[in-house]
């Protein structure tokens, strides 16, 4: 059995179990698909600016929409803050 630790996803906030062998590596959240660096302390990562966080959320939404299209599911159009798709 491998040693694991628990970390919050910086994008969606869900807690995920990560193998200790992945410390310092880029991992993807199993819930939202966002990528981040695995670390023992949630506070060890520098805080992102709101623009960086919005970019990460947008990328996660695009991956989800792409996956839905590939699986034949349709998803409602997401309207950005400026009112454009």
C-alpha positions, -999 to +999 in steps of 0.1 A: +000+000+000+013+034-009+016+064+014-009+091+006-017+126+018-048+148+014-048+182-004-075+207-016-078+214-053-069+251-057-097+255-084-127+236-070-117+232-034-125+194-032-101+173-011-082+147-030-059+119-020-024+121-036+004+095-035+034+108-015+056+098-045+039+126-065+050+154-041+063+183-062+048+169-094+020+184-114-012+164-107-048+168-120-079+170-098-101+140-104-132+162-100-126+193-121-095+183-141-075+213-130-037+208-128-016+219-098+016+210-079+012+184-052+024+196-019+020+186+018+006+219+029-023+237+012-007+270+023+027+262+007+015+272-027+016+309-035-019+325-039-030+331-075-043+364-087-080+364-096-071+365-133-049+334-130-077+316-111-103+326-137-080+313-165-077+280-147-114+277-142-120+286-179-095+259-190-113+234-167-147+243-182-133+240-217-119+205-209-153+195-195-172+208-225-148+190-248-153+158-229-190+162-230-190+167-268-168+137-273-192+115-253-222+128-273-236+148-244-248+183-250-241+210-225-257+245-221-237+273-235-217+292-208-219+329-210-188+349-200-190+380-178-189+402-208-220+385-222-202+368-251-198+331-257 
